[in-house]
Amino acid sequence: MARLTLFACVFSVTALPLAAEPALRLGPGVEALTRGLICAPPEGGRRDAPDTASGWIHVPEVPIEILVEGTTAPARLGTGFGVRFVLAGAAPLPVRYVVTHPPMPPEGITIQSWESFALPGAPEQVFFQFDTSEELLPGPWSFTALSGETELFHAAFDIVAPEAVPHLDGMCAGGDLLALSRKSPAEPG
């Protein structure tokens, strides 16, 4: 099940010496954006997100802590990756977050999305954490944030086998959201 959230995080690590940096596009209203590796904080709740594999997203109790900046993450349970960004402006913006990834069993989905709001001038976060073995999909992953037809950003990542990045592997063992994600959505968080 996808563990996505309204909040995001960031990282920039040179994981594979000869690999090209994954794509990054910033819209004119993005003041700052960082990509990175995270371990999720305790879950503060869940929000319905029917266009995700699980049908809901995590709402962390506290903001995500960025452990390592970079664009490469190991496909390991408990590891998370995402972006932290700040938008220009004054009024809250409706945002549709879209995560693309290799085909995920059992249905083979490649796109998950949900709606939210972003507050300009304040750090915003969006992330994905590997919580189930079906999600451990090496290959290209990306986050896109859209406000109406306007692309706010597109940030790509390389998800690799854990042995390809031993310096990153195991950083998130025993994370809180991983333990909570094993409960069914009907169980209290």
Steps between C-alpha positions, in 0.01 A plus 500: 500500500629840416591714795461849365440820686406862476840583634824435313873462536827518315853364408806534268746207513748391237413133519618368167809684374420485127122539520343820367303710746126422471279772350395806695262765362396800706205725419538878530326508842743258671741688728690192620493121455724226637484127434599250764489185706277488809374280778140579585401640840213354704168497319265780605208366302381391158314677224292344223681488167300279263751533215777325697567127532394501866211747464649729767812699585693546822481834677816514715483623858801728438684619187725253322870506587730495198785261573697522176460731202502320165301327230586135559331277757521129580191286440488397867202479737488804727693727265332815371584766244341819381524876472479810719398818323393859557262685267479874438175689551258567782186290450473121553511307173309184415757237402473157342802284582580225249748219570614287205691174539558159339192270485394406854342163572239370506320735256811641333419864583762755399337826617361600839366845590314704759373854556620747762582866561842667516568809707735743321795617707491190724699178449282231343588133468397196300650153533467129433611235748547132419262319736425175314703264281275582199632857510869402477534592133843606376488742210390855430256665745379860500283753677309766305302778665228672296281796584225491240683462167822657634789270585656622825780244483605161372770322703637161394682235705694181432392213722767230505574161656621551859842348425561778244497761779633332814563841658122571488363151562343442841479867602128467569475156663214491749332826390171596667287512184630158396373347825168687478446415135459133590169590667195511281365851426203423730728451802566802719833672423 
